[in-house]
Amino acid sequence: MSRLTPFRDVLLVAAFDLRSSLRSWKALGLLALYLAGSMAASGIFVSVLREIEGVLADTLGVAQTSTPGAMTTQLMQSPEVTEMLGGLLGDPELALQLVQIPPLALYYFWLALVLLPVLVTITSADAISFERGTGAARFVLSRTNLGSYVWGKALGQLALMFVGVIAGGVGVWLVGYFSLASFDGPATAAWMFRLGLRTLPWGAAWLGLSLGVSQVTRHWVASLAAAMVMLVAVGIGGQVLLHLDWLTDNAPLVQELLSPLFPAAHKTDLFRPELSRRLPAIAMLIALGASWFSLGTWRLSKVDA
């Protein structure tokens, strides 16, 4: 890699990192596991959908069809589903907008938001520490600067994450195609792609945390263990700040000031159809990931990579 502009170097490092990741058994195994998990969860969703359709058929006094999904439109427009979504999201008005989205696309979006933090932590926690430990990082750093190297690794890992999102989406779409009667394939695919793009800032926040930890040590086992601890701590911390009644009643200012510093505070806004209402959440998630990542880069710049 010859001396080039920093942006060109970032792209070269990212492309090489993505190709290397897609050739590694670890990344391929994790992507396969993510795909299998997404398809299995979607199979469970179809089974649950069948049971709910049976209850709906009894409520409406009509005969239930033999194929899951035949009553999807009626199901999604039922007050019970709208009330359930409103309770989960804490926003009944948002629930009324979401029931217009194909249910399998909406389900996969929720599933991706749940699984992505774990996926990016396992795949990326050793992305930099492993190369530092083996000495591979020195070879790259002799041809480019530290900033281009670490940001190229981040871009490559972000691309790998999106490959996983797309692969999982294809698997879920196939489950719907073969399992649901009234399955609108084109509309579901279009919505899954649109919602998949919304997972990028969410995943970027957790990726920044994971890669930030990866720059602190050159031992990949230690970086993976530390990243998993941080994943649990940040995940639980965000939920506690959002939902602990004691804080709401006794320290609302603390809750208001601290909760935006955790990704969980911005998850619901990613569901909103209006871009103007999603943008603040997107900006905060990217800022959180970039901040955690930059802290790791600052620490790395102080030692011999």
C-alpha positions as CSV (number, residue, x, y, z in Angstrom):
1,M,0.0,0.0,0.0
2,S,1.7,3.2,-1.2
3,R,1.4,6.6,0.5
4,L,-1.9,7.9,-0.7
5,T,-4.5,10.4,0.5
6,P,-6.0,9.6,3.9
7,F,-9.5,9.0,2.5
8,R,-8.1,6.6,-0.2
9,D,-6.2,4.8,2.5
10,V,-9.3,4.4,4.6
11,L,-11.2,2.8,1.6
12,L,-8.3,0.5,0.9
13,V,-8.0,-0.7,4.5
14,A,-11.8,-1.1,4.7
15,A,-11.9,-3.1,1.4
16,F,-9.1,-5.4,2.6
17,D,-10.6,-5.8,6.0
18,L,-14.0,-6.8,4.5
19,R,-12.4,-9.3,2.1
20,S,-10.3,-10.8,4.9
21,S,-13.4,-11.1,7.2
22,L,-15.5,-12.8,4.5
23,R,-12.7,-15.4,4.0
24,S,-12.4,-16.1,7.7
25,W,-14.1,-19.1,9.3
26,K,-15.0,-17.0,12.3
27,A,-16.9,-14.3,10.4
28,L,-18.6,-16.8,8.1
29,G,-19.6,-19.0,11.0
30,L,-21.1,-16.0,12.9
31,L,-22.9,-14.8,9.8
32,A,-24.3,-18.3,9.3
33,L,-25.3,-18.5,12.9
34,Y,-27.0,-15.1,12.6
35,L,-28.8,-16.2,9.5
36,A,-29.9,-19.4,11.1
37,G,-31.1,-17.6,14.2
38,S,-33.0,-15.1,12.3
39,M,-34.8,-17.8,10.3
40,A,-35.5,-19.8,13.4
41,A,-36.9,-16.8,15.2
42,S,-39.1,-16.0,12.1
43,G,-40.4,-19.6,12.1
44,I,-41.4,-19.1,15.7
45,F,-43.0,-15.8,14.7
46,V,-45.1,-17.6,12.0
47,S,-46.2,-20.2,14.6
48,V,-47.2,-17.4,17.0
49,L,-49.0,-15.7,14.2
50,R,-51.0,-18.8,13.6
51,E,-52.0,-19.0,17.2
52,I,-53.1,-15.3,17.3
53,E,-55.0,-15.8,14.1
54,G,-56.9,-18.6,15.8
55,V,-57.9,-16.3,18.6
56,L,-58.8,-13.6,16.2
57,A,-61.0,-16.0,14.2
58,D,-62.8,-17.0,17.4
59,T,-63.3,-13.3,18.3
60,L,-64.7,-12.4,14.9
61,G,-66.8,-15.6,14.6
62,V,-65.2,-16.7,11.4
63,A,-63.5,-19.9,10.3
64,Q,-59.7,-19.9,10.5
65,T,-57.8,-20.7,7.3
66,S,-55.4,-23.6,7.2
67,T,-52.4,-21.5,6.2
68,P,-50.7,-19.0,8.5
69,G,-50.8,-15.4,7.3
70,A,-54.2,-15.5,5.5
71,M,-55.7,-13.1,8.1
72,T,-52.6,-10.9,8.4
73,T,-54.4,-7.7,7.4
74,Q,-57.2,-8.2,9.9
75,L,-54.7,-9.1,12.6
76,M,-52.5,-6.1,12.1
77,Q,-55.5,-3.8,12.1
78,S,-57.0,-5.3,15.3
79,P,-57.0,-3.0,18.4
80,E,-55.2,-5.7,20.4
81,V,-52.1,-5.6,18.2
82,T,-52.1,-1.8,18.1
83,E,-52.4,-1.7,21.9
84,M,-49.6,-4.2,22.3
85,L,-47.2,-2.3,20.0
86,G,-48.1,1.0,21.7
87,G,-47.3,-0.5,25.1
88,L,-43.9,-1.9,23.9
89,L,-42.9,1.4,22.3
90,G,-44.6,3.7,24.8
91,D,-46.2,5.6,21.9
92,P,-49.7,4.6,20.8
93,E,-49.6,7.1,17.9
94,L,-46.4,5.5,16.5
95,A,-48.1,2.0,16.8
96,L,-50.9,3.2,14.5
97,Q,-48.3,4.0,11.9
98,L,-46.3,0.8,12.3
99,V,-49.2,-1.5,11.7
100,Q,-49.2,-0.3,8.1
101,I,-45.8,-2.0,7.6
102,P,-45.7,-5.7,6.5
103,P,-45.5,-7.6,9.8
104,L,-42.5,-9.8,8.9
105,A,-40.5,-6.7,7.9
106,L,-41.3,-5.0,11.2
107,Y,-40.5,-8.1,13.1
108,Y,-37.1,-8.5,11.4
109,F,-36.3,-4.9,12.2
110,W,-37.0,-5.5,15.8
111,L,-35.0,-8.7,15.7
112,A,-32.0,-7.1,14.1
113,L,-32.0,-4.4,16.8
114,V,-31.9,-7.1,19.4
115,L,-29.2,-9.3,17.8
116,L,-26.9,-6.7,16.2
117,P,-25.1,-5.6,19.4
118,V,-24.1,-9.2,20.2
119,L,-23.1,-9.9,16.6
120,V,-20.9,-6.8,16.2
121,T,-19.3,-7.3,19.6
122,I,-18.2,-10.9,18.8
123,T,-17.1,-10.2,15.3
124,S,-15.3,-6.9,15.9
125,A,-13.9,-6.9,19.4
126,D,-10.6,-8.5,18.2
127,A,-10.5,-6.7,14.8
128,I,-7.6,-4.4,15.9
129,S,-6.2,-6.2,18.9
130,F,-5.6,-9.4,17.0
131,E,-3.6,-7.6,14.3
132,R,-1.6,-5.7,16.9
133,G,-0.8,-9.0,18.7
134,T,0.3,-10.7,15.6
135,G,2.3,-7.8,14.2
136,A,0.1,-7.4,11.1
137,A,-0.8,-3.9,12.1
138,R,2.8,-2.8,11.9
139,F,2.9,-3.8,8.2
140,V,-0.1,-1.6,7.4
141,L,1.1,1.3,9.6
142,S,4.4,1.4,7.7
143,R,2.4,2.4,4.6
144,T,-0.3,4.6,6.1
145,N,-1.1,6.6,9.3
146,L,-2.8,5.4,12.4
147,G,-6.1,7.3,11.7
148,S,-6.5,5.9,8.2
149,Y,-5.8,2.4,9.6
150,V,-8.3,2.4,12.5
151,W,-11.1,4.2,10.6
152,G,-10.6,1.9,7.6
153,K,-11.0,-1.1,10.0
154,A,-14.2,0.6,11.4
155,L,-15.6,1.0,7.9
156,G,-14.8,-2.5,6.9
157,Q,-16.5,-3.9,10.0
158,L,-19.5,-1.7,9.4
159,A,-19.8,-3.2,5.9
160,L,-19.5,-6.7,7.4
161,M,-22.3,-5.9,9.8
162,F,-24.5,-4.8,6.9
163,V,-23.7,-8.0,5.0
164,G,-25.1,-9.8,8.0
165,V,-28.2,-7.6,8.1
166,I,-28.9,-8.3,4.4
167,A,-28.2,-12.0,4.7
168,G,-30.5,-12.3,7.7
169,G,-33.2,-10.3,5.9
170,V,-33.0,-12.6,2.9
171,G,-33.4,-15.6,5.2
172,V,-36.4,-14.1,7.0
173,W,-38.0,-13.2,3.6
174,L,-37.7,-16.8,2.4
175,V,-39.4,-18.0,5.6
176,G,-42.3,-15.6,4.9
177,Y,-42.5,-16.6,1.2
178,F,-42.8,-20.3,1.9
179,S,-44.9,-20.0,5.1
180,L,-47.4,-17.1,4.8
181,A,-50.4,-17.2,2.6
182,S,-51.0,-13.5,2.0
183,F,-47.3,-12.6,1.7
184,D,-46.6,-9.5,-0.4
185,G,-43.0,-10.3,-1.4
186,P,-42.0,-7.0,-3.2
187,A,-43.5,-4.8,-0.5
188,T,-41.9,-6.8,2.3
189,A,-38.5,-6.8,0.6
190,A,-38.7,-3.1,0.0
191,W,-39.6,-2.4,3.7
192,M,-36.9,-4.8,4.9
193,F,-34.3,-3.0,2.9
194,R,-35.5,0.4,4.2
195,L,-35.6,-0.8,7.8
196,G,-32.3,-2.5,7.3
197,L,-30.7,0.8,6.5
198,R,-32.0,2.1,9.8
199,T,-30.1,-0.5,11.7
200,L,-26.8,1.0,10.5
201,P,-26.6,3.8,13.1
202,W,-27.8,1.5,15.8
203,G,-25.1,-1.0,14.9
204,A,-22.5,1.8,14.5
205,A,-22.9,2.8,18.1
206,W,-22.2,-0.7,19.4
207,L,-19.5,-1.2,16.8
208,G,-17.7,2.0,18.0
209,L,-17.8,0.6,21.6
210,S,-16.4,-2.8,20.5
211,L,-13.7,-1.3,18.4
212,G,-12.8,1.2,21.0
213,V,-12.1,-1.6,23.4
214,S,-10.2,-3.5,20.7
215,Q,-7.7,-0.7,20.6
216,V,-6.9,-0.7,24.3
217,T,-5.0,-4.1,24.3
218,R,-3.1,-6.2,21.9
219,H,-4.5,-9.4,23.4
220,W,-7.6,-10.5,21.4
221,V,-9.0,-12.7,24.2
222,A,-8.8,-9.8,26.7
223,S,-10.4,-7.4,24.2
224,L,-13.3,-9.8,23.5
225,A,-13.9,-10.4,27.2
226,A,-13.8,-6.6,27.9
227,A,-16.1,-5.8,25.0
228,M,-18.7,-8.4,26.2
229,V,-18.5,-6.8,29.7
230,M,-19.1,-3.4,28.2
231,L,-21.9,-4.7,26.1
232,V,-23.7,-6.0,29.1
233,A,-22.9,-2.9,31.2
234,V,-24.0,-0.4,28.6
235,G,-27.1,-2.4,27.7
236,I,-28.3,-2.9,31.2
237,G,-27.3,0.7,32.2
238,G,-29.4,2.1,29.4
239,Q,-32.5,0.1,30.3
240,V,-32.1,1.0,34.0
241,L,-31.9,4.7,33.3
242,L,-35.0,4.5,31.0
243,H,-37.3,2.3,33.1
244,L,-36.3,2.5,36.7
245,D,-39.3,4.1,38.5
246,W,-37.2,5.3,41.4
247,L,-35.1,7.5,39.1
248,T,-38.2,8.8,37.4
249,D,-39.8,9.8,40.7
250,N,-36.7,10.9,42.7
251,A,-34.0,12.0,40.2
252,P,-35.7,12.9,36.9
253,L,-32.9,15.4,36.0
254,V,-30.3,12.6,36.3
255,Q,-32.4,10.4,34.1
256,E,-32.9,13.1,31.6
257,L,-29.2,14.0,31.4
258,L,-27.7,10.5,31.4
259,S,-30.1,8.4,29.4
260,P,-29.2,10.0,26.0
261,L,-25.6,8.7,26.6
262,F,-26.8,5.2,26.1
263,P,-28.0,3.7,22.8
264,A,-31.2,2.3,24.3
265,A,-32.6,5.8,24.7
266,H,-32.7,6.3,20.9
267,K,-34.0,2.9,19.8
268,T,-37.7,3.8,19.7
269,D,-37.0,6.8,17.4
270,L,-35.6,4.6,14.8
271,F,-39.1,3.2,14.3
272,R,-40.6,6.6,13.5
273,P,-41.6,7.1,9.8
274,E,-40.7,10.8,9.7
275,L,-37.0,11.3,8.9
276,S,-37.0,14.6,10.8
277,R,-37.8,12.7,14.0
278,R,-35.3,9.9,13.3
279,L,-32.4,12.2,12.5
280,P,-31.6,13.3,16.1
281,A,-31.5,9.6,17.2
282,I,-29.3,8.7,14.2
283,A,-27.0,11.6,15.0
284,M,-26.7,10.6,18.6
285,L,-26.1,7.0,17.9
286,I,-23.3,7.8,15.4
287,A,-21.9,10.3,17.9
288,L,-21.8,7.7,20.7
289,G,-20.1,5.2,18.5
290,A,-17.6,7.7,17.2
291,S,-16.9,8.9,20.8
292,W,-16.2,5.5,22.2
293,F,-14.1,4.6,19.1
294,S,-12.1,7.8,19.3
295,L,-11.3,7.2,23.0
296,G,-9.8,3.9,22.0
297,T,-7.8,5.6,19.2
298,W,-6.5,8.2,21.6
299,R,-5.3,5.5,23.9
300,L,-3.7,3.6,21.0
301,S,-1.9,6.7,19.8
302,K,-0.1,6.9,23.2
303,V,1.4,3.4,22.9
304,D,3.5,1.5,20.3
305,A,0.9,-0.1,18.0
